[in-house]
Amino acid sequence: MAETRRRLRSSTVALGSMGVLAVALTSCGSEPDRRCVDRDSYDYLNGYKIVADKNCTSGSSGKKKRAKATDADWYYDADVSGGWADNGTFSRDEAVDRGGFGCSGSGSGGG
């Protein structure tokens, strides 16, 4: 018995491909996951201590406003456990490069 193949129209293939691409792009934002951490709190076993996001917010001049008690900075794409963040990067550009479209494990910045 002869095999018959079903041929898809090029418009069907194009529309299907665009749908898949749209889902892929909208499911991941361009902003990588980030946590505000105290740079002075590094622990070999745990990483950096997570602090409140308000310690990392930028001022209108573009310079970071830092609380006097902490040397806080954004830490991107880190493994988070028990209030600590490890195996990430302080470079936003590097985090976007590592994660493709900015996709990361899960969650958003907390504080």
N, C-alpha and C positions, 0 to 999 in steps of 0.2 A: 504494500500500500504506500502510495506516495505521500511524503510529508508535506503538509502545507504550512507555510509560515504566514503569520499575520504581520502585515507591514503597517507601521505607524506613520501617520502623516507628519511631515516636518513641523507643522504648527503645533501638534500635540506634544512632540518631543521638546520643542522650544518652550512652550508654556509650562510643561512639567519641570524642566530644568530651572526656569526662572522662579518657580514656586519653591523649589528646594533651596536655591540660593537665598531667596528672601527670608525663609525660615532660619537658615544658618546665620545670616547677618543680624536679624532682629533678636535672636535668642541670646546673643552675647553683646554686651555694650562695648564701647571703645575704651571705657575706663576700667583698669584692672582693680581687683580687690585690694583694699589698703587698710592699714591699722595705724593708729597714732601710738608710737612707742617712745619710751625714754631711752635715748642713746647711751646714757650712763649706767643703765641697769643690766647690761649684758651678763648673762649667766651661761656658762659652758653647756650645761645640761638642758636649760629651758629656752634660751634665746633672750629676747628683749621683753621687758614688762610693758603690757599695754596700758596706756593712760587715756584720759578723756580726750575726745576729738577736739574740744575747744583749745587744747594746748598746741594743736597743729594748724589751726586756721590761719589763713594769710590775711594780712592787713590791706588797706587800700593802696598802700605804696608798693605792694608786691612782696615786701619783706615779711617773714614769719614773725608773728607775735608769740613769744615763748614765755611760759610761766617761769618765774625765777627759780622755782624748786626743781624743775626738770629741763633737760635738754631734749625736747620732744621733736619728732620728725615723722613724716609718713613712711611707712614700711610696707612695700607692695608684695602681693602674691606669697604671703607667708603661711606656714602651717601654724594654726592657732590651737592652743590647748591650755585650759586652766588659767586664762589671763596672761599667757605668754605667747609670743610670736617668734618663729624661727624659720630658717631656710628661705628667706625672702631677699628683697633688695631695696635699697633706698633710692634707686633710680627708676622713675616712672617709665622712661623710654625703654629701659632694659626689661621691665615687667611686661610691657606691651609686646616687645619682640619675643619674649619667652612664651607668652600665652597666645600667640597668633592674633586673633581678633580681640584680645583683651579678655578672653574667657579665663576663668579661674575656678578653683574648687567649688566653693559655695559661700554664700553669705555676702554681706556688705560690711562696710566699716562700722564698727560699734564704738560705744564710748561710755 
